[in-house]
Amino acid sequence: MFSLLNTFRIVALLEGVSYILLLFIATPIKYLANDPSYVKMLGMPHGILFLAYIVLAIMIGQELKWDRRTLIIVLVASIIPFGTFYIEKKYLKPAK
C-alpha cells in the first residue's frame, strides 16, 4: 500500500501546511486580535507532524542512503517556512 517514501511525502506536506498556517495565520491572530485559540488548535497537530517528519526523515535517509549533508538539509528544512515543499521537489521527486 503505502511505502515509507509516500508516508514521508504526506507527512512533509501536512507539516509544511500546518507550519504555514501556524506562522502566518494563527500567530498574527493571536497577537493582533488577542485570540490564542487558533494557536492552541494548530499547535499540537503541528508538533506531532514535526516529530513524525524528523523521525521519518531519518528513516528515509537510511533507506535512500542520503549522505550527512543531505540529511541535515532535509532536517533543517522543517524549521524554514516552505522548506518541506523544497525538499519534496529537490529530494523526494527524484527518488520516486
Number of C-alpha atoms within 10 A of each C-alpha: 4 7 8 14 19 13 15 22 21 14 22 26 19 18 25 25 17 18 27 16 17 20 14 11 13 21 18 16 17 15 10 8 9 10 14 14 13 16 19 13 12 15 17 11 14 21 14 12 20 21 14 16 26 18 14 19 23 15 15 18 18 12 11 11 11 15 10 10 9 14 17 14 13 24 19 13 18 22 13 12 15 16 18 26 18 13 20 18 10 12 14 17 10 8 9 7
